Amino acid sequence: MIALARVEARGAYAARLLSRAVPAERELVLGVLRWQLTLDHLLARHLRQPLPSLDEQVRAALRVGLYEARRMRTPAPVAVAEAVRVAKALAPRAAGLVNAVLRRAVEEPWPDPADRNVPLSLRTSHPEWLVRRWVELLGESEAAAALAADQEPAPLCLLEAVSSREKLAAAGCDVEPHALVPGVIVVTRGAEAAVLALRAGKAYAIDPAAVSVARLLPPVAGLTVDLAAAPGGKSLVLASERPGIRLLAADRSLGRALRMRGNFALLERAPGVAVADAVAAPLRPGSCQAVLLDAPCSGTGTLRRHPEIRWRLQPEGLAVVAAGQRRLAEAAAALLAPGGVLLYATCSLEPEENAAVVAGLDLEVLPAVPALPFRELPGGGVVIPPSAAGDGFTVHLLRRRA
Ligand SMILES: C[S@@+](CC[C@H](N)C(=O)[O-])C[C@H]1O[C@@H](n2cnc3c(N)ncnc32)[C@H](O)[C@@H]1O
């Protein structure tokens, strides 16, 4: 409850807050955040005052109680009693309200995921504005599948080249190859052991879509620069799979660059690391054969892992993010040698952050074929919708004319 209240009231990132939590606690918090809109809808029917007017701890107790009763296998009386117990400790005056509201809310029917009379937003617990956008981008059935995928926990996936299978097996962790992205292994048992291996620097966790996106950058003879590289996932893919690559991985944040350098210790031959703002990178214009810009973004492709983003983000906020991305993309394009390629990627599905950004660059759009299901965009570029197989991304592969 405390974690949930912090995420809501103080804008904390749930995944970061839960980095040391046991998997069951982590999934409970992420699950409540994923289903918040549906939970709130059912709770609101039994409240006299609006839910947002309640104390944040009370709101969290109500959401957790209802989530446990309806989405986990906790018997309803147990879930209600536990929520009341916590409310008594954190907000004693509201314990009666929690009890009265929850006892009725747990009896409410859960929206049928297939009932088209119920708004898709309510069935999949996403804000209406985001649902409208994704339906426009992907069509109704693909959007519904992407929204449903956001509601499931993301499996723990590792980059095989730098994650020793022997060490994982010895620690009691079972893995299997990812169905669509070679070189990615999925933890099927012993997630706790895998988390310990990650903390000990013996493995690297990565989303399969991120691996597939990194591979879209063609191998080149000259310099490759990863301009917003930390914590280094895509650079790890390139460096581990392309032995002769001349790779420089840069990031504006010193802390994140140091973390990235630590992650590169998993490699036999680490790329160079630089702390640099991409808009003023210490590189000559025209000096790079390949540039990877995995730009900071709204993250709408990562809602499985970061469910709270959907409640924080407002459509108006996209223009602000896009303005920063345009500056980065222009700086990245200026580094390209004639014939050089820029892979511009974001883990966002939103056109403002992607097609609209690259439309302002005087670069040719090249075809890109990711390993995961994707949809081609009208102006070139591809969108990879979030799915059980990986996070969502939008990718444009661009070339400076020779
Ligand atoms: C989406 S993350 C990159 C993830 C990374 N490519 C990977 O695969 O692990 C975006 C990164 O951009 C960095 N960043 C943000 N603004 C930047 C700037 N102006 N110049 C360089 N890096 C920047 C952030 O510190 C963050 O590490």
The ligand as an ORCA input file, in Angstrom:
! r2SCAN-3c Opt
* xyz 0 1
  C      15.536      4.923    -23.666
  S      16.924      5.183    -22.671
  C      18.147      4.338    -23.598
  C      18.145      2.852    -23.406
  C      19.342      2.185    -24.032
  N      19.434      2.478    -25.454
  C      19.340      0.692    -23.851
  O      19.022     -0.037    -24.808
  O      19.663      0.240    -22.740
  C      17.292      6.835    -23.019
  C      18.604      7.342    -22.466
  O      18.796      8.633    -23.016
  C      19.571      9.364    -22.107
  N      19.455     10.773    -22.520
  C      18.434     11.622    -22.321
  N      18.709     12.823    -22.880
  C      19.934     12.718    -23.436
  C      20.773     13.597    -24.153
  N      20.382     14.851    -24.414
  N      21.952     13.156    -24.570
  C      22.362     11.882    -24.311
  N      21.626     11.009    -23.630
  C      20.413     11.413    -23.208
  C      18.993      9.018    -20.772
  O      19.939      9.261    -19.741
  C      18.694      7.516    -20.972
  O      19.763      6.746    -20.470
*
